[in-house]
Amino acid sequence: MTYTSRQLPPRRLGRAGFTTLELVSALGVVVLLTIIGIPKFRETLVRERMRGALRAVAMHVAVARETAVARGCITTLHFTGGSDARAWVTSCKTVGAGVDTVGSVDPFGSRFGVNAAVSTDSVRFNPAGLRVEYQMTLVALSIPANGLAGTVAINQLGRATVSQ
């Protein structure tokens, strides 16, 4: 059926769209879920920061051991503590005499927002990848504002164990 410009099509029964009440209800549900979800998301981010810092310290231990074996000389993993904790590896140069810093100095304390307390300031590995000093070293990490803590224990053989 065709309509002229003066005639209007007949009105359809039913609705085309949402009512204001339906839109406000849906928006309320979204806001409620957001309010509940944001604190959980923040907790997850803080836990992941701690896990990242623990993995970074364990990675430095692995790099120091691997470098000692690869270069065939004593390699040292150095630590500083506090909120600006850092870790770096030094070893003999591959060519010539002297000491070389392997990679870069990692400011993991400020990078992950953790405080570190270290039982010794360095860990040395021999060319077999074993510790020179037969003692346990603990690297205790914490995020005081959230009460999270974790440790990396470097045993007498030079293996790192992470616990949180």
Backbone as JSON Lines, residues from 0, in Angstrom:
{"i":0,"aa":"M","n":[0.84,-1.17,0.0],"ca":[0.0,0.0,0.0],"c":[0.89,1.23,0.0]}
{"i":1,"aa":"T","n":[0.57,2.2,-0.76],"ca":[1.35,3.42,-0.83],"c":[0.59,4.54,-0.13]}
{"i":2,"aa":"Y","n":[1.38,5.5,0.38],"ca":[0.79,6.61,1.1],"c":[1.15,7.89,0.38]}
{"i":3,"aa":"T","n":[0.26,8.81,0.42],"ca":[0.55,10.12,-0.14],"c":[1.21,10.95,0.94]}
{"i":4,"aa":"S","n":[1.69,12.1,0.55],"ca":[2.4,12.93,1.52],"c":[1.49,13.44,2.62]}
{"i":5,"aa":"R","n":[0.18,13.45,2.4],"ca":[-0.74,13.95,3.42],"c":[-1.19,12.84,4.36]}
{"i":6,"aa":"Q","n":[-0.98,11.61,3.98],"ca":[-1.42,10.52,4.83],"c":[-0.23,10.0,5.63]}
{"i":7,"aa":"L","n":[-0.46,9.6,6.84],"ca":[0.57,9.02,7.68],"c":[0.36,7.51,7.73]}
{"i":8,"aa":"P","n":[1.46,6.74,7.84],"ca":[1.3,5.3,7.96],"c":[0.62,4.97,9.28]}
{"i":9,"aa":"P","n":[-0.04,3.86,9.36],"ca":[-0.69,3.51,10.62],"c":[0.35,3.23,11.7]}
{"i":10,"aa":"R","n":[-0.01,3.51,12.94],"ca":[0.91,3.31,14.06],"c":[1.05,1.83,14.34]}
{"i":11,"aa":"R","n":[2.32,1.43,14.62],"ca":[2.54,0.04,14.99],"c":[2.31,-0.12,16.48]}
{"i":12,"aa":"L","n":[1.76,-1.23,16.83],"ca":[1.6,-1.52,18.24],"c":[2.88,-2.17,18.73]}
{"i":13,"aa":"G","n":[3.25,-1.98,19.96],"ca":[4.48,-2.53,20.5],"c":[5.5,-1.43,20.73]}
{"i":14,"aa":"R","n":[6.69,-1.85,21.13],"ca":[7.72,-0.86,21.47],"c":[8.88,-0.94,20.5]}
{"i":15,"aa":"A","n":[9.53,0.15,20.33],"ca":[10.76,0.2,19.55],"c":[11.81,0.87,20.42]}
{"i":16,"aa":"G","n":[12.55,0.09,21.26],"ca":[13.58,0.66,22.14],"c":[13.35,0.29,23.58]}
{"i":17,"aa":"F","n":[14.12,0.94,24.47],"ca":[14.05,0.64,25.89],"c":[13.44,1.81,26.63]}
{"i":18,"aa":"T","n":[12.81,1.52,27.73],"ca":[12.26,2.59,28.55],"c":[13.37,3.16,29.43]}
{"i":19,"aa":"T","n":[13.13,4.31,29.98],"ca":[14.11,4.95,30.86],"c":[14.37,4.09,32.08]}
{"i":20,"aa":"L","n":[13.36,3.48,32.61],"ca":[13.51,2.62,33.78],"c":[14.43,1.43,33.47]}
{"i":21,"aa":"E","n":[14.28,0.83,32.3],"ca":[15.15,-0.29,31.93],"c":[16.61,0.15,31.78]}
{"i":22,"aa":"L","n":[16.82,1.3,31.17],"ca":[18.18,1.81,31.01],"c":[18.83,2.14,32.35]}
{"i":23,"aa":"V","n":[18.09,2.76,33.24],"ca":[18.62,3.1,34.57],"c":[18.91,1.83,35.36]}
{"i":24,"aa":"S","n":[18.07,0.82,35.26],"ca":[18.31,-0.45,35.96],"c":[19.58,-1.12,35.44]}
{"i":25,"aa":"A","n":[19.76,-1.16,34.13],"ca":[20.97,-1.77,33.55],"c":[22.21,-1.0,33.97]}
{"i":26,"aa":"L","n":[22.13,0.32,33.98],"ca":[23.26,1.14,34.4],"c":[23.58,0.9,35.87]}
{"i":27,"aa":"G","n":[22.57,0.73,36.7],"ca":[22.78,0.43,38.12],"c":[23.5,-0.89,38.33]}
{"i":28,"aa":"V","n":[23.14,-1.9,37.55],"ca":[23.82,-3.2,37.65],"c":[25.28,-3.06,37.24]}
{"i":29,"aa":"V","n":[25.56,-2.33,36.18],"ca":[26.94,-2.13,35.73],"c":[27.75,-1.4,36.81]}
{"i":30,"aa":"V","n":[27.19,-0.37,37.4],"ca":[27.88,0.39,38.46],"c":[28.15,-0.51,39.66]}
{"i":31,"aa":"L","n":[27.19,-1.31,40.06],"ca":[27.36,-2.21,41.2],"c":[28.48,-3.22,40.94]}
{"i":32,"aa":"L","n":[28.49,-3.82,39.76],"ca":[29.55,-4.78,39.42],"c":[30.92,-4.11,39.38]}
{"i":33,"aa":"T","n":[30.98,-2.87,38.92],"ca":[32.24,-2.13,38.89],"c":[32.74,-1.84,40.3]}
{"i":34,"aa":"I","n":[31.84,-1.43,41.18],"ca":[32.22,-1.13,42.57],"c":[32.75,-2.37,43.26]}
{"i":35,"aa":"I","n":[32.16,-3.51,42.99],"ca":[32.62,-4.77,43.6],"c":[33.93,-5.22,42.97]}
{"i":36,"aa":"G","n":[34.11,-5.02,41.67],"ca":[35.26,-5.55,40.95],"c":[36.55,-4.76,41.09]}
{"i":37,"aa":"I","n":[36.49,-3.46,41.28],"ca":[37.7,-2.63,41.32],"c":[38.63,-3.01,42.48]}
{"i":38,"aa":"P","n":[38.16,-3.2,43.72],"ca":[39.09,-3.61,44.78],"c":[39.76,-4.96,44.5]}
{"i":39,"aa":"K","n":[39.03,-5.9,43.96],"ca":[39.62,-7.21,43.62],"c":[40.68,-7.05,42.55]}
{"i":40,"aa":"F","n":[40.43,-6.18,41.59],"ca":[41.4,-5.93,40.52],"c":[42.67,-5.31,41.09]}
{"i":41,"aa":"R","n":[42.52,-4.37,42.02],"ca":[43.7,-3.75,42.65],"c":[44.5,-4.77,43.44]}
{"i":42,"aa":"E","n":[43.82,-5.65,44.18],"ca":[44.52,-6.7,44.92],"c":[45.31,-7.6,43.97]}
{"i":43,"aa":"T","n":[44.71,-7.92,42.86],"ca":[45.38,-8.76,41.87],"c":[46.62,-8.06,41.33]}
{"i":44,"aa":"L","n":[46.54,-6.78,41.06],"ca":[47.7,-6.04,40.56],"c":[48.84,-6.03,41.58]}
{"i":45,"aa":"V","n":[48.53,-5.84,42.85],"ca":[49.55,-5.82,43.89],"c":[50.21,-7.2,44.02]}
{"i":46,"aa":"R","n":[49.4,-8.26,43.99],"ca":[49.96,-9.63,44.06],"c":[50.87,-9.9,42.87]}
{"i":47,"aa":"E","n":[50.49,-9.42,41.7],"ca":[51.31,-9.63,40.51],"c":[52.61,-8.83,40.57]}
{"i":48,"aa":"R","n":[52.58,-7.65,41.2],"ca":[53.82,-6.9,41.4],"c":[54.79,-7.69,42.26]}
{"i":49,"aa":"M","n":[54.27,-8.3,43.33],"ca":[55.12,-9.11,44.2],"c":[55.68,-10.32,43.45]}
{"i":50,"aa":"R","n":[54.81,-11.01,42.73],"ca":[55.27,-12.17,41.96],"c":[56.33,-11.77,40.93]}
{"i":51,"aa":"G","n":[56.15,-10.64,40.29],"ca":[57.12,-10.16,39.32],"c":[58.47,-9.87,39.95]}
{"i":52,"aa":"A","n":[58.46,-9.26,41.13],"ca":[59.71,-8.97,41.83],"c":[60.41,-10.25,42.25]}
{"i":53,"aa":"L","n":[59.66,-11.23,42.75],"ca":[60.25,-12.51,43.14],"c":[60.85,-13.22,41.93]}
{"i":54,"aa":"R","n":[60.14,-13.2,40.81],"ca":[60.67,-13.82,39.59],"c":[61.92,-13.1,39.11]}
{"i":55,"aa":"A","n":[61.96,-11.77,39.24],"ca":[63.14,-11.01,38.79],"c":[64.37,-11.41,39.6]}
{"i":56,"aa":"V","n":[64.22,-11.55,40.92],"ca":[65.37,-11.94,41.75],"c":[65.81,-13.36,41.38]}
{"i":57,"aa":"A","n":[64.86,-14.27,41.22],"ca":[65.21,-15.65,40.84],"c":[65.88,-15.68,39.48]}
{"i":58,"aa":"M","n":[65.46,-14.83,38.58],"ca":[66.08,-14.75,37.25],"c":[67.53,-14.28,37.34]}
{"i":59,"aa":"H","n":[67.8,-13.33,38.23],"ca":[69.19,-12.86,38.42],"c":[70.07,-13.99,38.94]}
{"i":60,"aa":"V","n":[69.53,-14.81,39.83],"ca":[70.31,-15.96,40.33],"c":[70.63,-16.9,39.17]}
{"i":61,"aa":"A","n":[69.65,-17.18,38.33],"ca":[69.87,-18.08,37.19],"c":[70.89,-17.49,36.21]}
{"i":62,"aa":"V","n":[70.82,-16.2,35.95],"ca":[71.77,-15.55,35.05],"c":[73.18,-15.63,35.62]}
{"i":63,"aa":"A","n":[73.33,-15.41,36.92],"ca":[74.66,-15.46,37.54],"c":[75.24,-16.87,37.43]}
{"i":64,"aa":"R","n":[74.44,-17.87,37.72],"ca":[74.92,-19.26,37.61],"c":[75.31,-19.6,36.18]}
{"i":65,"aa":"E","n":[74.45,-19.26,35.23],"ca":[74.72,-19.56,33.83],"c":[75.96,-18.83,33.33]}
{"i":66,"aa":"T","n":[76.16,-17.61,33.76],"ca":[77.33,-16.84,33.35],"c":[78.6,-17.46,33.9]}
{"i":67,"aa":"A","n":[78.56,-17.92,35.15],"ca":[79.73,-18.56,35.76],"c":[80.13,-19.79,34.96]}
{"i":68,"aa":"V","n":[79.15,-20.59,34.57],"ca":[79.44,-21.8,33.8],"c":[79.93,-21.44,32.4]}
{"i":69,"aa":"A","n":[79.25,-20.5,31.75],"ca":[79.6,-20.15,30.37],"c":[80.98,-19.5,30.26]}
{"i":70,"aa":"R","n":[81.33,-18.65,31.21],"ca":[82.62,-17.96,31.15],"c":[83.72,-18.71,31.86]}
{"i":71,"aa":"G","n":[83.37,-19.69,32.68],"ca":[84.38,-20.48,33.37],"c":[85.15,-19.73,34.43]}
{"i":72,"aa":"C","n":[84.49,-18.82,35.11],"ca":[85.16,-18.06,36.17],"c":[84.16,-17.71,37.27]}
{"i":73,"aa":"I","n":[84.67,-17.16,38.37],"ca":[83.82,-16.74,39.48],"c":[82.92,-15.6,39.01]}
{"i":74,"aa":"T","n":[81.63,-15.75,39.3],"ca":[80.63,-14.72,38.94],"c":[79.89,-14.33,40.22]}
{"i":75,"aa":"T","n":[79.63,-13.04,40.36],"ca":[79.02,-12.52,41.58],"c":[77.68,-11.85,41.29]}
{"i":76,"aa":"L","n":[76.69,-12.2,42.08],"ca":[75.38,-11.54,42.05],"c":[75.36,-10.57,43.22]}
{"i":77,"aa":"H","n":[75.19,-9.28,42.93],"ca":[75.21,-8.23,43.96],"c":[73.78,-7.77,44.25]}
{"i":78,"aa":"F","n":[73.53,-7.43,45.51],"ca":[72.23,-6.91,45.93],"c":[72.41,-5.65,46.76]}
{"i":79,"aa":"T","n":[71.44,-4.75,46.67],"ca":[71.27,-3.68,47.65],"c":[69.84,-3.81,48.16]}
{"i":80,"aa":"G","n":[69.6,-3.41,49.37],"ca":[68.27,-3.54,49.96],"c":[67.52,-2.24,50.01]}
{"i":81,"aa":"G","n":[66.38,-2.27,50.66],"ca":[65.57,-1.08,50.83],"c":[64.52,-0.93,49.74]}
{"i":82,"aa":"S","n":[63.9,0.25,49.7],"ca":[62.86,0.49,48.7],"c":[63.43,0.73,47.32]}
{"i":83,"aa":"D","n":[64.72,1.07,47.25],"ca":[65.39,1.23,45.95],"c":[66.34,0.06,45.69]}
{"i":84,"aa":"A","n":[65.9,-1.15,46.06],"ca":[66.72,-2.36,45.93],"c":[67.14,-2.57,44.47]}
{"i":85,"aa":"R","n":[68.38,-3.02,44.33],"ca":[68.93,-3.28,43.0],"c":[69.65,-4.62,42.99]}
{"i":86,"aa":"A","n":[69.77,-5.2,41.81],"ca":[70.53,-6.44,41.64],"c":[71.3,-6.35,40.33]}
{"i":87,"aa":"W","n":[72.54,-6.88,40.33],"ca":[73.32,-6.92,39.11],"c":[74.35,-8.03,39.22]}
{"i":88,"aa":"V","n":[74.84,-8.46,38.07],"ca":[75.78,-9.58,38.0],"c":[77.1,-9.08,37.43]}
{"i":89,"aa":"T","n":[78.22,-9.47,38.08],"ca":[79.54,-9.16,37.54],"c":[80.3,-10.47,37.35]}
{"i":90,"aa":"S","n":[81.15,-10.48,36.33],"ca":[81.93,-11.67,36.02],"c":[83.2,-11.24,35.31]}
{"i":91,"aa":"C","n":[84.08,-12.21,35.06],"ca":[85.31,-11.91,34.32],"c":[84.94,-11.52,32.9]}
{"i":92,"aa":"K","n":[85.81,-10.73,32.27],"ca":[85.58,-10.35,30.89],"c":[85.83,-11.55,29.98]}
{"i":93,"aa":"T","n":[85.12,-11.57,28.87],"ca":[85.32,-12.66,27.92],"c":[86.64,-12.51,27.17]}
{"i":94,"aa":"V","n":[87.08,-11.28,27.0],"ca":[88.37,-10.99,26.35],"c":[89.14,-10.05,27.26]}
{"i":95,"aa":"G","n":[90.36,-10.42,27.58],"ca":[91.2,-9.58,28.43],"c":[90.94,-9.81,29.9]}
{"i":96,"aa":"A","n":[91.57,-8.99,30.7],"ca":[91.45,-9.12,32.15],"c":[90.46,-8.09,32.68]}
{"i":97,"aa":"G","n":[90.0,-8.31,33.9],"ca":[89.1,-7.35,34.53],"c":[87.74,-7.95,34.81]}
{"i":98,"aa":"V","n":[86.84,-7.09,35.26],"ca":[85.49,-7.5,35.64],"c":[84.5,-6.79,34.73]}
{"i":99,"aa":"D","n":[83.47,-7.53,34.35],"ca":[82.46,-7.02,33.43],"c":[81.09,-7.13,34.1]}
{"i":100,"aa":"T","n":[80.26,-6.1,33.95],"ca":[78.88,-6.19,34.44],"c":[78.06,-6.86,33.35]}
{"i":101,"aa":"V","n":[77.41,-7.95,33.72],"ca":[76.61,-8.72,32.77],"c":[75.21,-8.12,32.76]}
{"i":102,"aa":"G","n":[74.77,-7.67,31.61],"ca":[73.46,-7.03,31.53],"c":[73.51,-5.66,32.16]}
{"i":103,"aa":"S","n":[72.42,-5.27,32.78],"ca":[72.36,-3.95,33.4],"c":[72.0,-4.09,34.87]}
{"i":104,"aa":"V","n":[72.15,-3.0,35.6],"ca":[71.74,-2.97,37.01],"c":[70.21,-2.86,37.02]}
{"i":105,"aa":"D","n":[69.57,-3.81,37.69],"ca":[68.11,-3.87,37.72],"c":[67.58,-3.22,39.0]}
{"i":106,"aa":"P","n":[66.92,-2.06,38.88],"ca":[66.33,-1.42,40.06],"c":[64.97,-2.05,40.39]}
{"i":107,"aa":"F","n":[64.97,-3.32,40.76],"ca":[63.71,-4.05,40.93],"c":[62.86,-3.51,42.07]}
{"i":108,"aa":"G","n":[63.49,-2.89,43.08],"ca":[62.71,-2.32,44.19],"c":[61.78,-1.23,43.72]}
{"i":109,"aa":"S","n":[62.29,-0.29,42.95],"ca":[61.44,0.8,42.46],"c":[60.6,0.35,41.27]}
{"i":110,"aa":"R","n":[61.09,-0.59,40.49],"ca":[60.34,-1.07,39.33],"c":[59.06,-1.78,39.75]}
{"i":111,"aa":"F","n":[59.12,-2.56,40.83],"ca":[57.94,-3.31,41.29],"c":[57.31,-2.71,42.54]}
{"i":112,"aa":"G","n":[57.9,-1.68,43.1],"ca":[57.35,-1.05,44.29],"c":[57.45,-1.92,45.53]}
{"i":113,"aa":"V","n":[58.59,-2.61,45.69],"ca":[58.78,-3.5,46.85],"c":[59.98,-3.03,47.66]}
{"i":114,"aa":"N","n":[59.99,-3.42,48.94],"ca":[61.15,-3.23,49.8],"c":[61.87,-4.56,49.89]}
{"i":115,"aa":"A","n":[63.2,-4.51,49.95],"ca":[63.97,-5.75,50.02],"c":[64.9,-5.71,51.23]}
{"i":116,"aa":"A","n":[65.01,-6.86,51.88],"ca":[65.98,-7.06,52.96],"c":[66.79,-8.29,52.55]}
{"i":117,"aa":"V","n":[68.09,-8.13,52.47],"ca":[68.96,-9.19,51.97],"c":[69.91,-9.62,53.08]}
{"i":118,"aa":"S","n":[70.06,-10.94,53.27],"ca":[70.93,-11.42,54.35],"c":[72.42,-11.25,54.02]}
{"i":119,"aa":"T","n":[72.79,-11.27,52.76],"ca":[74.17,-10.97,52.34],"c":[74.11,-10.06,51.13]}
{"i":120,"aa":"D","n":[75.13,-9.24,50.96],"ca":[75.09,-8.28,49.85],"c":[75.53,-8.88,48.52]}
{"i":121,"aa":"S","n":[76.08,-10.1,48.53],"ca":[76.48,-10.72,47.26],"c":[76.49,-12.24,47.39]}
{"i":122,"aa":"V","n":[76.34,-12.89,46.25],"ca":[76.38,-14.34,46.16],"c":[77.35,-14.67,45.03]}
{"i":123,"aa":"R","n":[78.36,-15.49,45.33],"ca":[79.36,-15.84,44.32],"c":[79.17,-17.28,43.85]}
{"i":124,"aa":"F","n":[79.35,-17.48,42.54],"ca":[79.24,-18.8,41.94],"c":[80.57,-19.16,41.27]}
{"i":125,"aa":"N","n":[80.96,-20.44,41.41],"ca":[82.2,-20.91,40.78],"c":[81.91,-21.38,39.35]}
{"i":126,"aa":"P","n":[82.93,-21.76,38.58],"ca":[82.72,-22.17,37.19],"c":[81.81,-23.39,37.01]}
{"i":127,"aa":"A","n":[81.54,-24.12,38.07],"ca":[80.59,-25.25,37.99],"c":[79.16,-24.79,38.25]}
{"i":128,"aa":"G","n":[78.96,-23.52,38.55],"ca":[77.63,-22.99,38.84],"c":[77.19,-23.19,40.26]}
{"i":129,"aa":"L","n":[78.13,-23.55,41.15],"ca":[77.82,-23.76,42.56],"c":[78.29,-22.57,43.37]}
{"i":130,"aa":"R","n":[77.69,-22.39,44.54],"ca":[78.1,-21.28,45.4],"c":[79.5,-21.46,45.92]}
{"i":131,"aa":"V","n":[80.22,-20.37,46.03],"ca":[81.57,-20.4,46.6],"c":[81.45,-20.49,48.12]}
{"i":132,"aa":"E","n":[80.58,-19.67,48.7],"ca":[80.34,-19.7,50.14],"c":[79.23,-20.7,50.4]}
{"i":133,"aa":"Y","n":[79.45,-21.61,51.31],"ca":[78.44,-22.64,51.58],"c":[77.51,-22.12,52.66]}
{"i":134,"aa":"Q","n":[76.6,-21.22,52.27],"ca":[75.64,-20.65,53.22],"c":[74.34,-20.3,52.5]}
{"i":135,"aa":"M","n":[73.29,-20.18,53.25],"ca":[71.97,-19.83,52.72],"c":[71.86,-18.31,52.66]}
{"i":136,"aa":"T","n":[71.28,-17.79,51.59],"ca":[71.02,-16.36,51.46],"c":[69.53,-16.16,51.26]}
{"i":137,"aa":"L","n":[68.97,-15.23,52.01],"ca":[67.54,-14.92,51.89],"c":[67.37,-13.5,51.37]}
{"i":138,"aa":"V","n":[66.5,-13.37,50.39],"ca":[66.09,-12.06,49.89],"c":[64.61,-11.94,50.22]}
{"i":139,"aa":"A","n":[64.29,-11.14,51.23],"ca":[62.91,-10.97,51.68],"c":[62.33,-9.71,51.04]}
{"i":140,"aa":"L","n":[61.23,-9.87,50.33],"ca":[60.57,-8.74,49.67],"c":[59.23,-8.48,50.36]}
{"i":141,"aa":"S","n":[58.85,-7.21,50.41],"ca":[57.56,-6.87,51.02],"c":[56.97,-5.64,50.36]}
{"i":142,"aa":"I","n":[55.65,-5.58,50.43],"ca":[54.9,-4.38,50.05],"c":[54.15,-3.99,51.32]}
{"i":143,"aa":"P","n":[54.72,-3.11,52.13],"ca":[54.16,-2.82,53.46],"c":[52.72,-2.3,53.44]}
{"i":144,"aa":"A","n":[52.35,-1.52,52.45],"ca":[51.01,-0.95,52.43],"c":[49.93,-2.02,52.32]}
{"i":145,"aa":"N","n":[50.27,-3.16,51.72],"ca":[49.29,-4.23,51.53],"c":[49.57,-5.45,52.39]}
{"i":146,"aa":"G","n":[50.68,-5.45,53.13],"ca":[51.01,-6.58,53.98],"c":[51.48,-7.81,53.23]}
{"i":147,"aa":"L","n":[51.84,-7.67,51.96],"ca":[52.33,-8.81,51.19],"c":[53.81,-9.0,51.43]}
{"i":148,"aa":"A","n":[54.25,-10.25,51.46],"ca":[55.66,-10.56,51.64],"c":[55.98,-11.83,50.88]}
{"i":149,"aa":"G","n":[57.23,-11.94,50.49],"ca":[57.7,-13.14,49.82],"c":[59.2,-13.22,49.97]}
{"i":150,"aa":"T","n":[59.76,-14.41,49.76],"ca":[61.2,-14.58,49.88],"c":[61.74,-15.39,48.71]}
{"i":151,"aa":"V","n":[62.99,-15.1,48.41],"ca":[63.76,-15.93,47.51],"c":[64.91,-16.46,48.35]}
{"i":152,"aa":"A","n":[64.96,-17.79,48.51],"ca":[66.03,-18.42,49.28],"c":[67.03,-19.01,48.28]}
{"i":153,"aa":"I","n":[68.28,-18.6,48.41],"ca":[69.34,-19.13,47.57],"c":[70.12,-20.1,48.45]}
{"i":154,"aa":"N","n":[69.97,-21.4,48.15],"ca":[70.55,-22.4,49.04],"c":[72.07,-22.52,48.86]}
{"i":155,"aa":"Q","n":[72.67,-23.45,49.61],"ca":[74.12,-23.61,49.64],"c":[74.68,-24.04,48.28]}
{"i":156,"aa":"L","n":[73.86,-24.67,47.46],"ca":[74.32,-25.09,46.14],"c":[74.11,-24.02,45.08]}
{"i":157,"aa":"G","n":[73.31,-23.01,45.39],"ca":[73.08,-21.92,44.45],"c":[71.72,-21.94,43.79]}
{"i":158,"aa":"R","n":[70.84,-22.79,44.24],"ca":[69.49,-22.83,43.65],"c":[68.57,-21.85,44.37]}
{"i":159,"aa":"A","n":[67.73,-21.21,43.58],"ca":[66.78,-20.25,44.14],"c":[65.41,-20.89,44.29]}
{"i":160,"aa":"T","n":[64.83,-20.69,45.48],"ca":[63.47,-21.18,45.76],"c":[62.62,-19.98,46.12]}
{"i":161,"aa":"V","n":[61.53,-19.81,45.41],"ca":[60.63,-18.66,45.63],"c":[59.46,-19.11,46.48]}
{"i":162,"aa":"S","n":[59.12,-18.31,47.5],"ca":[57.93,-18.59,48.3],"c":[57.21,-17.28,48.59]}
{"i":163,"aa":"Q","n":[55.89,-17.38,48.62],"ca":[55.11,-16.17,48.86],"c":[54.08,-16.44,49.92]}
